[in-house]
Amino acid sequence: MRPLVLPTWLQPRYRKHTYLFVYYLIQFCGHSWILTNMTVRFFSFGKDSMVDTFHAIGLVMRACQSVSLLELLHIYIGVESNHLLPRFLQLTERVIILFGVITSQEEVQEKYVVCVLFIFWNLLDMVRYTYSMLSVIGISYAALTWLSQTLWMPVYPLCVLAEAFTIYQSLPYFESFGTNSTMLPFDMSTYLPYVLKLYLMMLFIGMYFTYSHLYSERKEVLRVFSVKQKKM
């Protein structure tokens, strides 16, 4: 009787790569759908589509950002090789802005800055997930590698500025409604506008740390890639 031979992608040594490829593919499809939807809506309805951005694609955006939290687990258990703290800071920024500020205030959802912020987020994620997805299966392109390691340099600071402006525009609504933070597990009331103002300062401190890390990572990735290209 012949022994059972598993397909290559089901063998233990390849399961991690298969899982990561599927994860990156799902994220790529989600962010591609969002960006395509926003583009089609803009050319169809013009500026009016920007006001309705969150209502049109907010559900998919929240789903993609929620799933992205798995990346922290990937790094922690060693499935994905990356530094935990910089990724944690990036994901925390988005979760706080998307769920804590935009989703919780309907008035903020209609601001133009939400559309701009979603465009920046999706541009970065589409390129990043495309690069990661192909890298898992051993495919690399010089142009894509350079783009994935360079696009964030102008776009990430713009993301942080858009996030800060989103918080700034949300403050009058939180103040007028007297919104208090209820996220703490114990009985303690926190005035959310004060927390958001404090977070504004932390946002730029985190940007400096993340930018420094990404820049160091960029130099290393491009150096290794150039060495591989010369050997080929």
C-alpha positions as CSV (number, residue, x, y, z in Angstrom):
1,M,0.0,0.0,0.0
2,R,1.5,3.3,-1.1
3,P,1.9,5.9,1.7
4,L,-0.3,8.9,1.6
5,V,1.5,11.9,0.2
6,L,0.1,15.3,1.1
7,P,0.0,18.1,-1.4
8,T,3.0,20.4,-1.1
9,W,0.9,23.3,0.4
10,L,-0.5,21.0,3.1
11,Q,2.9,19.7,4.3
12,P,3.9,21.0,7.7
13,R,6.9,23.0,6.4
14,Y,4.6,24.9,4.0
15,R,1.5,25.4,6.2
16,K,2.8,28.7,7.5
17,H,3.4,30.0,4.1
18,T,0.0,28.8,2.9
19,Y,-1.8,30.5,5.8
20,L,0.1,33.8,5.3
21,F,-0.6,33.8,1.6
22,V,-4.3,33.3,2.2
23,Y,-4.4,36.0,4.9
24,Y,-2.5,38.5,2.7
25,L,-4.8,37.6,-0.3
26,I,-7.9,38.2,1.8
27,Q,-6.6,41.6,3.0
28,F,-5.5,42.5,-0.5
29,C,-9.0,41.7,-1.9
30,G,-10.7,43.7,0.9
31,H,-8.6,46.8,0.4
32,S,-8.7,46.6,-3.3
33,W,-12.5,46.5,-3.2
34,I,-12.6,49.5,-0.9
35,L,-10.2,51.6,-3.1
36,T,-12.0,50.5,-6.3
37,N,-15.4,51.3,-4.8
38,M,-14.3,54.8,-3.7
39,T,-12.8,55.5,-7.1
40,V,-15.9,54.5,-9.0
41,R,-18.1,56.4,-6.6
42,F,-16.0,59.6,-6.9
43,F,-16.2,59.5,-10.7
44,S,-19.9,58.8,-10.6
45,F,-21.0,61.3,-7.9
46,G,-18.1,63.7,-7.5
47,K,-17.6,65.4,-4.1
48,D,-21.0,64.0,-2.9
49,S,-19.4,60.6,-2.7
50,M,-16.8,61.8,-0.2
51,V,-19.5,62.7,2.3
52,D,-21.0,59.3,2.1
53,T,-17.8,57.3,2.1
54,F,-18.1,55.8,5.6
55,H,-21.7,54.6,5.0
56,A,-20.7,53.0,1.7
57,I,-17.5,51.2,2.7
58,G,-17.3,51.6,6.5
59,L,-18.4,48.0,7.2
60,V,-15.7,46.4,5.0
61,M,-13.1,48.9,6.3
62,R,-13.9,47.9,9.9
63,A,-13.7,44.2,9.0
64,C,-10.3,44.6,7.3
65,Q,-8.9,46.6,10.2
66,S,-10.3,44.1,12.7
67,V,-8.7,41.2,10.9
68,S,-5.4,43.1,10.7
69,L,-5.1,42.7,14.5
70,L,-4.2,39.1,13.8
71,E,-0.8,40.4,12.7
72,L,0.1,41.1,16.3
73,L,-0.5,37.4,17.0
74,H,1.4,36.4,13.9
75,I,4.5,38.4,15.1
76,Y,4.1,37.2,18.8
77,I,4.0,33.5,17.9
78,G,6.6,33.8,15.1
79,V,4.4,33.1,12.1
80,E,5.4,36.5,10.7
81,S,8.9,38.0,11.1
82,N,8.5,41.7,12.2
83,H,8.9,43.9,15.2
84,L,5.9,43.9,17.5
85,L,6.0,47.4,18.9
86,P,6.0,49.4,15.6
87,R,3.2,47.3,14.2
88,F,1.3,47.6,17.4
89,L,1.6,51.4,17.2
90,Q,0.4,51.5,13.6
91,L,-2.6,49.3,14.3
92,T,-3.5,51.1,17.5
93,E,-3.6,54.4,15.6
94,R,-6.1,53.0,13.2
95,V,-8.3,51.2,15.7
96,I,-8.6,54.3,17.9
97,I,-9.4,56.6,15.0
98,L,-11.7,54.2,13.1
99,F,-13.7,52.7,16.0
100,G,-13.2,55.3,18.8
101,V,-13.6,58.5,16.8
102,I,-15.2,58.0,13.4
103,T,-17.6,55.1,14.1
104,S,-18.8,56.6,17.4
105,Q,-19.8,60.0,16.0
106,E,-22.1,60.2,13.0
107,E,-21.2,63.8,12.4
108,V,-17.5,62.9,11.9
109,Q,-18.4,60.2,9.4
110,E,-19.6,62.9,6.9
111,K,-16.3,64.9,7.0
112,Y,-14.1,64.9,3.8
113,V,-11.1,64.0,5.9
114,V,-12.6,60.5,6.5
115,C,-12.5,59.9,2.7
116,V,-8.9,61.2,2.5
117,L,-7.8,59.1,5.4
118,F,-9.3,55.9,3.9
119,I,-7.5,56.6,0.6
120,F,-4.2,56.9,2.4
121,W,-4.8,53.7,4.5
122,N,-5.8,51.7,1.5
123,L,-3.0,52.8,-0.7
124,L,-0.4,51.7,1.9
125,D,-2.2,48.4,2.6
126,M,-2.7,47.4,-1.1
127,V,1.0,47.8,-1.8
128,R,2.1,46.2,1.4
129,Y,-0.2,43.2,1.1
130,T,0.7,42.7,-2.5
131,Y,4.4,42.7,-1.7
132,S,3.9,40.4,1.3
133,M,1.7,38.0,-0.6
134,L,4.2,37.5,-3.4
135,S,7.1,37.4,-1.0
136,V,5.6,34.4,0.8
137,I,5.6,32.3,-2.4
138,G,9.1,33.5,-3.4
139,I,8.2,36.0,-6.1
140,S,9.8,39.4,-6.1
141,Y,9.8,42.4,-8.5
142,A,12.3,45.2,-8.2
143,A,9.7,47.9,-8.8
144,L,7.2,46.4,-6.3
145,T,9.9,46.0,-3.7
146,W,11.1,49.6,-4.1
147,L,7.5,50.9,-4.0
148,S,6.5,48.9,-0.9
149,Q,9.6,50.3,0.9
150,T,9.2,53.8,-0.4
151,L,5.5,54.7,-0.7
152,W,5.1,55.0,3.1
153,M,7.7,57.8,3.3
154,P,5.4,60.5,2.0
155,V,2.0,58.8,2.7
156,Y,2.5,57.7,6.3
157,P,3.1,61.3,7.6
158,L,0.0,62.4,5.6
159,C,-1.9,59.6,7.3
160,V,-0.9,60.8,10.7
161,L,-1.9,64.4,9.8
162,A,-5.3,63.2,8.6
163,E,-5.8,61.2,11.8
164,A,-4.9,64.2,13.9
165,F,-7.3,66.4,11.9
166,T,-10.0,63.8,12.3
167,I,-9.5,64.0,16.1
168,Y,-9.5,67.8,16.0
169,Q,-12.8,67.9,14.1
170,S,-14.4,65.4,16.4
171,L,-13.6,67.3,19.6
172,P,-16.6,69.8,19.4
173,Y,-19.0,66.9,19.1
174,F,-17.6,65.0,22.0
175,E,-17.5,68.1,24.1
176,S,-21.1,69.2,23.2
177,F,-22.5,65.7,23.9
178,G,-20.5,65.3,27.1
179,T,-19.2,62.0,26.0
180,N,-17.3,60.0,28.6
181,S,-15.1,57.1,28.1
182,T,-16.6,53.7,29.1
183,M,-13.8,51.5,27.9
184,L,-12.3,50.9,31.3
185,P,-13.2,47.6,33.1
186,F,-13.6,49.4,36.5
187,D,-15.9,52.1,37.6
188,M,-14.0,55.2,36.5
189,S,-15.3,58.1,34.3
190,T,-12.9,59.8,32.0
191,Y,-13.7,62.9,29.9
192,L,-12.9,61.7,26.4
193,P,-12.0,65.0,24.8
194,Y,-9.1,65.4,27.3
195,V,-8.0,61.9,26.4
196,L,-8.1,62.6,22.7
197,K,-6.1,65.9,23.2
198,L,-3.5,63.9,25.0
199,Y,-3.5,61.2,22.3
200,L,-2.9,63.9,19.7
201,M,0.6,64.5,21.2
202,M,1.3,60.8,21.6
203,L,0.3,60.3,17.9
204,F,3.2,62.4,16.7
205,I,5.6,60.8,19.1
206,G,4.5,57.4,17.9
207,M,4.9,58.6,14.3
208,Y,8.6,59.5,14.9
209,F,9.3,56.1,16.4
210,T,7.5,54.2,13.6
211,Y,9.0,56.3,10.9
212,S,12.5,55.7,12.3
213,H,11.9,51.9,12.4
214,L,10.4,51.8,8.9
215,Y,13.3,53.8,7.5
216,S,15.9,51.4,9.0
217,E,13.9,48.4,7.7
218,R,13.8,50.0,4.3
219,K,17.6,50.3,4.1
220,E,18.0,46.7,5.2
221,V,15.4,45.3,2.8
222,L,16.7,47.2,-0.2
223,R,20.3,46.2,0.7
224,V,19.4,42.5,0.9
225,F,17.4,42.7,-2.3
226,S,20.2,44.4,-4.3
227,V,22.6,41.7,-3.1
228,K,20.2,38.9,-4.3
229,Q,19.8,40.6,-7.6
230,K,23.6,40.7,-8.2
231,K,23.9,37.0,-7.4
232,M,21.2,36.1,-10.0
